[in-house]
Amino acid sequence: MSLADYCKEIIELIESGKIKNKRQLNAAKCKLAKKYSLQKMPTNPTIMRFAKEKSTMLRRLLTKKPVRSLSGINVIAIMAKPYACPGKCIYCPSSQIGVATPKSYTGKEPATMRALQAGFDPKKQVLDRIRQLIETGHNANKIELIIMGGTFLATPLEYQKRFVKEAIDAIIGKRSKTLAEAKLNAETAERRIIGITFETRPDYCRKEHVNRMLGFAATRCELGVQILNDCVYKKVQRGHSVKDVVSATRLLKDAGFKVCYHCMPGMPYASTKDDLKSFEMMFYDERFKPDNIKIYPCLVLKGTKLYEEYIKGNYEPLDTKKAVKLIAKVKEMLPYWVRVMRVQRDIPTQLIDAGVKKSNLRQLVQEYLHKKGKHCNCIRCREAALKKSKEGIDYELSEAKLFVEKYRASKGIELFLSLEDKKREFLFAYCRLRIPKNSFRREIASKNAIIRELRVLGEPLLLGQRKSEALQHQGLGAKLVNEAEYLAKDVFDRKGMVIIAGLGVKEYYRKKFGYKNRGPYVYKKL
C-alpha cells in the first residue's frame, strides 16, 4: 500500500465516473486515506502527478484555483532585482525582511518570495511558476508574462534586454543567442506567449520607453497612476503630474498597447470626494479611459514616511467598510469596456498597521452591491466562464450577439466589439479596435487602424484542441477580427490593419487572415 496506489485509485474513480463532484472527491479521499493508512491527506496536485493523461474531468475536479485560467490565459509574474526607484512616495513600502527587495514590495508577497528564492533569476522564476501551474492542473500552454518589481524601465538597458530574453527562453524551452532570435523562436513554440506586460510610471513612459517595450514584444502596460490630482502628487512626492498620465496614455494607445491604471483610493491629502472625482475623470474624460484598472487602497506600513504621519495622528486610512462603499460606487459607474483586474494588494495582513486588512475585498464589494440590488458591468464581472464557475449559472453560446461600443479616447476613436448574450450578462469574447488620429509609429500612421486586443475567454485550450463546451477555438475570435476589418475599411476608410499581437499569436494572424510581420506588429492591407 503506497501513495501511488492511493492516487491511482482516486484517478480511476474519477475517470470511471464514480466521482462526479468535489463533495464526492473529498469523501473518497478521506475513505481511501484510511484504507491506505496515510497519515497526511495527499493534495490534489500530488494526485494529478500520477495521471498519465489529464482528462477534462480530472482537471475540473483536481485543478487548484481553476478561476486563474478561465479568462483564456495563464499568468506568470516575475520580478526584476532591486534597483533604485525614481520616485520618493511617502506611502511606498520597502523590504520588511532585512533583505533588499524591489521598491514597493515588502518581501512577504508570494511573487516576491518566489523571486527571492530564485535570486531574481528570470529563468528560475518562470520555470518554477510553470511547474506550479502544471502540478495544480492548469494548461501552461498560453502564457501572459508580467514583468514587475520597481520601475523596470529605469534599470540598466543591458539588464533589461538580458532579463526579457532569458524569460522568453524559459517559457519556450529553448536557448537563444539574442533577444531577436528568442522572439522569433517564440512565434512558433509549443508553449505560446500570448502577451508581455510591463509595469512603469507615467514619467517613464515617453516615446523612447514605449518603443523599447515594443522591442521587448510587450502588448500591455500598467501605469502607476494612483489618483488624477496634481496637488496630491506633489504632497506625497510622487514625482510626476497628471499631464504625464495623459501623455503616457495616448502614446501607449497610439502604439497599440492595452493600458491598465493602478489606482490608490484613500491616499493622504485626498478625500473620498477627490477619489470619486478621479475615477469619474478616468472613465468620462477623453484624455484617460484606461482599458483595465487595479484598485489598491492606500495602506500604512512600517518604514514609510506615511507611517510616521499616521503615528502622529496626521493621517487616517480608509477602513474596510469605507473602502467597500467607495469601490462599490466606482464599480457602479464602470463602462462595458473596462476590466477590474485586481482589488487589494497581496500584502500579508500582519504587515499592515492600518488600512484595509481584508484579503477578500473584491468579494465584500460584490456582496455589498448585491445587497443594494446593484451590479458591475466591467468585463471580469461578466465573463461567461467565470460566472459559470463561481455562480453556477450556465449560458448558451448559440445566443451570442455582437455589440459595438464606440467612444473617443486619447484623441482617437475606440471601438469595443464584444460577443455577449442579448442581456449583456455573459461575455464570451471581445476586441479593441482603435482609429488613431496620428500615431507616432510609422507602421500605423494615419491611414491604418489597429487592433489593440483580441480575447476569447474561458479555459485555455492546446493548439488545435477542440472542446464542445469550451469558448476557445469556436470561431469567436475570427468573427471579431472580420468585423473589425469591415469597420476599419468600410466605415472609417482605413487602408490597412495593424495588430499588436503577442509573440505566440502572430502565426494565428498570418495563417488565418493573411497578415505579415511589420516591425513589432502584424499588418494586412484592407
C-alpha positions in Angstrom: 0.0 0.0 0.0 1.5 3.3 -1.0 0.9 6.9 -2.0 1.0 5.9 -5.7 -1.7 3.3 -5.1 -3.9 5.8 -3.4 -3.5 8.4 -6.1 -4.1 5.9 -8.9 -7.3 4.7 -7.3 -8.7 8.2 -6.9 -7.9 8.8 -10.6 -9.6 5.6 -11.6 -12.7 6.5 -9.6 -12.8 9.9 -11.4 -12.2 8.5 -14.9 -14.9 5.8 -14.4 -17.5 8.4 -13.4 -17.9 7.2 -9.8 -16.6 10.6 -8.6 -18.5 13.4 -10.2 -18.1 16.4 -8.0 -15.9 18.0 -5.2 -18.1 16.6 -2.4 -17.7 13.0 -3.7 -14.0 13.6 -4.2 -13.4 14.8 -0.7 -15.4 11.8 0.7 -13.4 9.4 -1.4 -10.1 11.0 -0.4 -10.9 10.6 3.3 -12.1 7.0 2.9 -9.0 5.9 0.9 -6.6 7.7 3.3 -7.8 5.3 6.0 -7.7 2.3 3.6 -4.0 3.1 2.8 -3.1 4.2 6.3 -1.9 7.6 5.2 -1.1 10.0 8.0 -1.5 13.0 5.7 -4.1 13.6 3.1 -2.4 13.9 -0.4 -3.1 17.2 -2.1 -4.9 17.4 -5.5 -1.6 18.4 -7.3 0.0 15.3 -5.8 -2.8 13.1 -7.2 -2.6 14.8 -10.5 1.1 13.9 -10.9 0.1 10.2 -11.1 -2.2 10.8 -14.1 -0.9 9.6 -17.4 -3.3 11.8 -19.3 -5.1 14.8 -17.7 -8.7 14.5 -18.9 -11.3 17.2 -18.7 -12.9 15.6 -15.7 -9.6 15.2 -13.9 -8.7 18.9 -14.5 -12.2 20.0 -13.4 -12.0 18.1 -10.1 -8.3 18.3 -9.2 -7.3 21.8 -10.6 -6.3 24.2 -7.8 -7.9 27.6 -8.2 -9.5 26.9 -11.6 -10.6 30.6 -12.0 -7.0 31.5 -12.6 -7.2 30.3 -16.2 -10.8 30.9 -17.0 -10.1 34.3 -18.6 -8.4 32.5 -21.5 -4.7 32.6 -20.4 -2.4 31.7 -17.5 -0.4 34.5 -16.0 3.3 34.2 -15.0 4.5 37.2 -13.0 8.2 37.5 -12.4 10.3 40.2 -10.6 13.4 42.1 -11.5 16.1 42.5 -8.9 16.1 45.6 -6.7 17.2 48.9 -8.2 16.7 52.5 -7.0 13.3 53.9 -7.9 12.9 57.4 -9.4 10.0 58.1 -7.1 10.1 59.1 -3.4 6.5 58.4 -2.5 5.8 58.7 1.2 3.4 55.7 1.3 5.7 53.3 -0.6 7.0 50.3 1.5 10.4 48.7 1.3 11.7 45.4 2.5 10.3 44.1 5.8 12.5 41.1 5.9 16.1 42.5 6.2 16.9 41.6 2.6 16.7 44.0 -0.3 13.5 43.8 -2.4 12.2 45.9 -5.3 10.7 49.2 -4.3 7.0 48.9 -3.1 7.4 45.2 -2.2 7.8 44.0 1.4 9.3 40.6 0.7 6.4 38.7 2.0 4.2 38.8 -1.1 4.0 35.4 -2.9 5.6 36.7 -6.1 8.4 38.4 -4.1 9.1 35.3 -2.1 9.4 33.3 -5.3 11.7 35.9 -6.8 13.9 35.9 -3.7 14.1 32.1 -3.7 15.2 32.2 -7.3 17.7 35.0 -6.7 15.7 37.2 -9.1 16.8 34.9 -11.9 14.1 35.2 -14.6 14.6 31.7 -15.9 14.3 30.1 -12.5 11.2 32.2 -11.7 9.5 31.2 -15.0 10.3 27.5 -14.7 9.2 27.4 -11.1 5.8 29.0 -12.0 5.2 26.8 -15.0 5.9 23.7 -12.8 3.4 25.0 -10.2 0.7 25.7 -12.9 1.1 22.2 -14.3 1.1 20.5 -10.9 -2.1 22.3 -9.9 -3.9 21.1 -13.1 -3.6 24.2 -15.3 -2.7 24.1 -19.0 0.6 26.1 -19.2 0.4 26.4 -23.0 -0.9 30.0 -23.3 1.1 32.4 -21.1 0.9 36.1 -20.4 4.2 37.2 -18.9 4.2 40.1 -16.4 7.5 41.7 -15.5 7.2 43.6 -12.2 9.3 45.0 -9.4 10.0 48.7 -9.0 10.4 50.7 -12.3 11.9 48.1 -14.7 12.4 50.7 -17.5 14.7 52.7 -15.1 17.1 49.8 -14.7 20.3 49.5 -16.9 19.3 48.8 -20.5 21.5 45.7 -20.9 20.0 44.2 -17.8 16.5 44.8 -19.3 17.4 43.1 -22.6 19.0 40.1 -20.8 16.1 39.7 -18.4 13.5 39.7 -21.1 15.4 37.3 -23.4 16.0 34.8 -20.6 12.3 34.9 -19.5 11.2 34.3 -23.1 13.7 31.4 -23.5 12.5 29.8 -20.3 8.9 29.9 -21.4 9.5 28.4 -24.9 12.1 25.9 -23.6 14.8 26.9 -26.0 18.1 28.8 -25.6 18.6 31.7 -28.0 21.7 33.7 -28.8 20.0 37.1 -28.9 16.7 38.7 -27.9 15.7 38.9 -31.6 16.3 35.2 -32.0 14.3 34.5 -28.8 11.3 36.5 -30.1 11.5 34.7 -33.5 11.6 31.3 -31.8 8.7 32.2 -29.6 6.4 32.8 -32.6 6.1 29.0 -33.3 7.0 27.5 -30.0 4.8 24.8 -28.5 4.2 26.9 -25.4 2.8 30.3 -26.7 3.5 33.7 -25.2 0.1 35.4 -25.6 1.4 38.8 -24.3 4.0 40.5 -22.3 3.2 43.2 -19.7 5.4 45.8 -18.1 4.7 48.0 -15.0 6.0 51.5 -15.1 5.5 55.1 -14.0 3.8 57.7 -16.3 7.1 59.7 -16.4 8.9 56.6 -17.5 6.5 56.1 -20.4 7.8 58.5 -23.0 8.3 57.6 -26.7 11.7 56.0 -26.0 10.1 53.8 -23.3 7.1 52.8 -25.4 9.4 52.0 -28.4 11.6 50.0 -26.1 8.7 48.0 -24.7 7.6 47.2 -28.3 11.1 46.0 -28.9 10.6 43.7 -25.9 7.4 42.3 -27.5 5.2 43.9 -25.0 1.4 44.2 -25.6 0.2 45.7 -22.3 1.5 48.4 -19.9 0.4 49.0 -16.4 0.8 52.6 -15.2 1.1 53.7 -11.6 -1.4 56.5 -11.8 -2.9 56.2 -8.2 -5.0 59.4 -8.4 -5.6 62.1 -11.0 -4.7 65.0 -8.8 -1.6 67.2 -9.1 -1.9 68.6 -5.6 -1.9 65.1 -4.1 1.0 64.1 -6.3 3.1 67.0 -5.0 2.3 66.4 -1.4 3.1 62.6 -1.5 6.2 63.3 -3.5 5.0 61.2 -6.4 7.4 62.9 -8.9 5.1 63.1 -11.9 2.0 65.1 -13.0 -1.5 64.4 -14.5 0.0 65.7 -17.7 2.4 62.8 -17.7 -0.5 60.4 -17.3 -2.3 62.0 -20.3 0.8 61.8 -22.5 1.7 58.2 -21.5 -1.9 57.0 -22.1 -2.0 58.4 -25.6 1.4 57.2 -26.5 0.5 53.7 -25.4 -2.8 53.6 -27.2 -1.4 55.0 -30.4 1.2 52.3 -30.3 -1.5 49.7 -29.8 -0.9 48.8 -26.1 -3.6 47.8 -23.7 -3.5 50.3 -20.8 -4.0 49.5 -17.2 -4.1 52.1 -14.4 -3.1 51.2 -10.8 -5.5 53.3 -8.6 -5.0 54.1 -5.0 -8.1 55.4 -3.1 -7.6 56.7 0.4 -4.3 58.4 -0.2 -3.1 61.1 2.2 -4.4 64.6 1.3 -7.2 63.1 -0.8 -10.8 63.0 0.4 -13.4 60.4 -0.7 -14.8 63.1 -2.9 -11.4 63.6 -4.5 -11.2 59.8 -5.1 -14.6 59.7 -6.8 -13.8 62.7 -8.9 -10.6 61.0 -10.0 -12.4 57.8 -11.0 -15.0 59.8 -12.9 -12.3 61.6 -14.8 -10.7 58.2 -15.7 -13.9 57.0 -17.5 -15.6 60.1 -18.7 -12.7 62.4 -19.6 -11.4 61.6 -23.1 -7.8 62.1 -22.1 -7.8 58.9 -20.0 -10.2 55.9 -20.3 -7.9 53.0 -19.4 -8.8 49.5 -20.6 -8.1 47.9 -17.2 -7.7 49.1 -13.6 -6.3 47.6 -10.5 -7.6 49.1 -7.2 -5.2 49.2 -4.3 -6.4 51.1 -1.2 -3.6 53.0 0.5 -2.1 51.1 3.4 0.1 52.1 6.3 3.2 50.0 6.7 6.2 50.5 9.0 9.3 52.0 7.4 7.4 54.6 5.4 7.0 58.3 5.9 3.3 57.8 5.9 3.6 55.5 9.0 5.3 58.4 10.8 2.4 60.7 9.9 -0.1 58.0 11.0 1.6 57.7 14.4 1.4 61.4 14.8 -2.3 61.4 14.1 -2.0 63.3 10.8 -3.4 60.5 8.6 -6.3 58.1 8.8 -6.5 55.5 6.0 -9.7 54.0 4.6 -11.0 51.2 6.8 -12.7 48.2 5.2 -16.2 49.5 5.5 -15.4 52.8 3.8 -13.3 51.1 1.2 -16.1 48.7 0.3 -18.6 51.6 -0.1 -16.2 53.6 -2.2 -15.2 50.8 -4.5 -18.8 49.8 -4.9 -19.6 53.3 -6.2 -16.7 53.0 -8.6 -17.9 49.7 -9.9 -21.4 51.0 -10.5 -20.0 53.7 -12.9 -17.8 51.4 -14.9 -18.5 51.0 -18.7 -18.7 47.7 -20.5 -15.2 48.1 -22.0 -13.1 48.2 -18.8 -11.9 45.3 -16.7 -11.2 45.4 -13.0 -8.1 43.2 -12.9 -7.5 43.2 -9.2 -8.8 44.7 -5.9 -6.4 44.9 -2.9 -2.6 44.3 -2.9 -1.2 40.9 -2.0 0.4 42.1 1.3 0.1 39.8 4.4 -2.3 41.2 7.0 0.3 41.1 9.8 2.4 43.7 7.9 -0.4 46.2 7.6 -0.5 48.6 10.5 -3.6 50.5 9.3 -6.0 50.3 6.4 -7.9 47.6 4.7 -6.8 44.2 6.1 -9.3 42.0 4.4 -7.8 40.0 1.6 -11.3 39.3 0.1 -12.1 42.9 -0.5 -13.4 42.3 -4.0 -15.9 39.7 -2.6 -17.0 42.1 0.1 -17.7 44.7 -2.6 -19.7 42.3 -4.7 -21.8 41.3 -1.7 -22.4 44.9 -0.8 -23.6 45.6 -4.4 -25.8 42.6 -4.3 -27.5 43.7 -1.1 -28.2 47.1 -2.7 -29.6 45.5 -5.8 -26.8 47.0 -7.9 -24.2 45.3 -10.2 -21.0 46.0 -12.0 -20.7 45.9 -15.8 -17.0 45.5 -16.0 -15.5 42.7 -18.2 -14.5 40.5 -15.3 -17.9 40.6 -13.7 -19.5 39.4 -17.0 -17.0 36.8 -18.2 -19.2 33.8 -19.0 -16.8 31.0 -17.8 -16.1 32.8 -14.6 -19.8 33.3 -13.9 -20.5 29.6 -14.6 -17.7 28.5 -12.3 -18.4 30.9 -9.4 -22.2 31.2 -9.6 -23.2 28.0 -11.3 -25.1 30.0 -14.0 -24.9 28.4 -17.4 -25.0 30.2 -20.8 -26.0 29.4 -24.4 -23.1 30.3 -26.8 -25.6 29.9 -29.7 -27.3 33.1 -28.4 -24.1 35.2 -28.7 -24.8 38.6 -30.2 -22.3 41.2 -31.5 -22.2 44.6 -29.6 -20.1 47.6 -30.6 -19.3 50.3 -28.1 -17.9 53.5 -29.7 -16.1 56.1 -27.7 -13.5 58.8 -28.0 -10.2 58.5 -26.1 -6.7 60.0 -26.3 -7.6 61.9 -29.5 -8.6 58.8 -31.3 -11.8 56.7 -31.7 -12.1 53.4 -29.8 -14.5 50.6 -30.8 -15.1 47.8 -28.3 -16.5 44.8 -30.1 -17.9 42.1 -28.0 -19.9 38.8 -28.3 -22.3 38.5 -25.5 -25.8 37.3 -24.7 -28.6 39.7 -25.5 -29.0 40.9 -21.9 -25.2 41.6 -21.8 -24.8 39.5 -18.7 -22.5 36.9 -20.2 -19.4 38.0 -22.1 -17.7 35.4 -24.4 -15.1 37.3 -26.4 -14.1 40.9 -27.2 -11.8 43.0 -29.4 -10.4 46.5 -29.0 -10.2 48.5 -32.3 -8.5 51.9 -32.4 -8.8 54.5 -35.1 -5.8 56.8 -34.2 -5.7 60.4 -35.2 -2.0 60.4 -35.9 0.2 57.7 -34.3 3.9 58.3 -33.9 4.6 54.8 -35.1 5.2 54.7 -38.8 3.7 51.2 -39.1 0.3 52.6 -38.0 0.4 56.1 -39.5 -2.8 58.0 -40.2 -4.4 55.7 -42.8 -4.3 52.5 -40.7 -6.4 51.1 -37.9 -5.0 49.0 -35.1 -6.5 46.1 -33.1 -5.2 46.5 -29.6 -6.6 43.4 -28.1 -8.5 40.2 -29.1 -9.5 37.9 -26.3 -11.6 34.8 -26.3 -12.5 34.0 -22.7 -12.8 30.6 -21.0 -10.4 27.6 -20.5 -7.2 28.0 -22.5 -7.0 25.1 -25.0 -4.0 23.5 -26.6 -3.2 24.4 -30.2 -5.6 22.6 -32.4 -7.7 21.3 -29.5 -11.5 21.4 -29.6 -14.0 21.0 -26.8 -17.7 21.4 -27.4 -18.3 23.0 -24.0 -15.3 25.4 -24.3 -15.4 29.0 -25.7 -12.0 28.9 -27.4 -11.5 27.5 -30.9 -15.2 28.0 -31.8 -14.5 30.8 -34.3 -15.4 33.7 -32.0 -12.0 35.4 -32.4 -12.2 35.1 -36.2 -15.7 36.7 -36.2 -14.5 39.7 -34.2 -11.4 40.2 -36.5 -13.5 40.1 -39.6 -15.9 42.6 -38.1 -13.1 44.9 -37.0 -11.6 44.7 -40.6 -15.0 45.6 -42.0 -15.5 48.6 -39.7 -11.9 49.9 -40.3 -12.3 49.7 -44.1 -15.9 50.4 -44.9 -16.8 52.8 -42.0 -13.6 54.6 -41.3 -11.9 54.3 -44.7 -8.7 52.8 -43.4 -6.3 51.3 -45.9 -4.7 48.8 -43.7 -5.0 46.9 -40.4 -2.2 46.7 -37.8 -2.4 44.2 -34.9 -0.3 44.3 -31.8 0.0 40.6 -31.3 1.8 38.5 -28.6 4.7 36.6 -30.0 2.8 33.3 -29.9 -0.2 34.7 -31.6 1.4 36.2 -34.7 1.3 32.8 -36.5 -2.5 32.7 -36.0 -3.0 36.0 -37.8 -0.6 35.0 -40.6 -2.2 31.7 -41.3 -5.8 32.5 -40.6 -6.1 36.0 -42.1 -3.1 36.6 -44.3 -1.2 39.1 -42.1 2.5 39.7 -42.4 5.1 40.8 -39.9 5.8 44.5 -39.9 8.1 45.8 -37.2 6.8 44.6 -33.8 3.3 44.2 -35.3 1.5 42.2 -38.0 -0.1 44.0 -40.9 -2.6 43.5 -43.7 -3.7 45.8 -46.5 -7.5 46.1 -46.4 
